Amino acid sequence: MKSDFDGLNVVVTGSGSGIGLELCQQLNSFGARVFGLDLSAGELGDSGTWISCDVGSTASVKKAFEEIFSLVSVIDIVANNAGISAVGSVEEATDEQWAKVMNVNVVGMSRISAAAMPGLRKSKSPSIVNTCSIAATAGLPKRAIYSASKGAVLSLTLAMAADYVKEGIRVNCVNPGTADTPWIKNLLAQAADPGAERKALELRQPMGRLVSSSEVANAILYLANPRQSSTTGAALAVDGGMQGLRLPR
């Protein structure tokens, strides 16, 4: 049976691991042509064509899309998944951290989306999906910079959806809760008691576990699917109920 993604050209940033890698693998299995943009190939393998790209650099993004457009003229889907984090309150945050996180997480999405526009305009079903976060809609401790960047991503998603709706380019975002990704594993490894810290993260989400990379990837696929032609300007929570549920202690 033919997949809805069969023959589509897809650009995925942050493709080397975690959610981005899972998304590339699924898209590849569905017959899409995948271009994985990341600082390194990571575990992408045969799941896509790796193109070296630093979303925090305009020159790097320009070079990456020159390579993409030398291979295809149409881009059907862009998944803006690349991002970095920072731990701490506003008192602990440095100017350098603020500049780096906002540049990658917010301006990086803008760079990629703008560079992809010539190809998206040639698609019959163009779509952009941004990876946002529960941090955009709920206050999390020690995540001041990261939360601010993801709040900006949510607003950017809505603004982009408004700008391009008349051209038929849909823009949506997913808001994952704490996901079981390599970044979280590295964060836990730095804790005094990794087991206790993981348990605390799990209990923070009403379902009592971390979100899986495949669950977030599935949500991105739902929003990107050409069949969802009336869905734009939406934020889809994949957070184990963290945003919407209020359970007794």
Secondary structure, DSSP 8 states (H G I E B T S, - for coil): ---TTTT-EEEEESTTSHHHHHHHHHHHHTT-EEEEEESS-TT-GGGSEEEE--TT-HHHHHHHHHHHHHH-S---EEEE-------B-TTT--HHHHHHHHIIIIIHHHHHHHHHHHHHTT-SS-EEEEE--GGGTS--TTBHHHHHHHHHHHHHHHHHHHHHGGGT-EEEEEEE-SB--HHHHHHHHTSSSHHHHHHHHHHHSTTSS-B-HHHHHHHHHHHH-TT-TT--S-EEEESTTTTT-----
